[in-house]
Amino acid sequence: MIVDTIRSIYNHQLTLDYMVNEEENKYFDRKSAKIKPNDLAPLVSAFANAEGGTIVIGISDKDRIIEGIDRFPKEKINEFIAAPKNYCKPMPQYKEEFIEVINDKGDKDHLLLLHIEASVDTIIRTNNDSTYLRIADKTKELKGEDLLNLEYVKNTRHFEDEINLDATIADLDEELLLTYRDKIGAQNLSFENILKARNFIKIQNGKEYLTNAAVLLFTKNIYQFYPNCRV
């Protein structure tokens, strides 16, 4: 019988009954202590990059048996506790918690809960530079456009600072550049030098490119490059 008064002190929704019987979801996942500590890294990354969540260690995720953690060496338990620090970068904010339970053998035992906090403005990656996000009850690795969108959400990447592969200085409005040059008091500098000094030109693979900011500010025909641009 599961005693419903056993619950997390950090999240009262996490009763023992909930941890055993509830379906895994966006904020909660259960793992057997048989897994390797570094296998927690994707889940830690996923919770931190979403809205936070709790990893319950000591309940098998397939048959939901309360195995506990006490049968495993103390060194392994300490590795579980240190997993967010040792296997993710940067380390997310988190708290560990032990809950006393009766295991499937009828003996006193413990569960280990890792409460992973949401990372507001930093992307949490695993040590092999993979990035994950918790979506419903799934831990999804992000690549390509999905990863780019997360970087925008976390403000770790800014659209204005990225290069534009198509625009050149010839596409910029000379009158706007003259006005800008006068405003910053740089009449003795060429347009190219001004753009470089203000980081409107960046080098990639040995070639110089205008940034999106330069095109947005100075282009003659903005819709040529950004047809969906709106103010």
Secondary structure, DSSP 8 states (H G I E B T S, - for coil): ---TT-B-SS-TT-BHHHHHHS--BTTEEEE-TTS-GGGGHHHHHHHHHTT-EEEEESB-TTT--B--STTS-HHHHHHHHHHHHHHEES---EEEEEEEEE-TTS-EEEEEEEEE---SS---EETTS-BEEEETTEEEE--HHHHHHHHHHTTSS-GGGSB-SS--GGGB-HHHHHHHHHHTT-TTS-HHHHHHHTT-EEEETTEEEEBHHHHHHHBS-HHHH-TT---
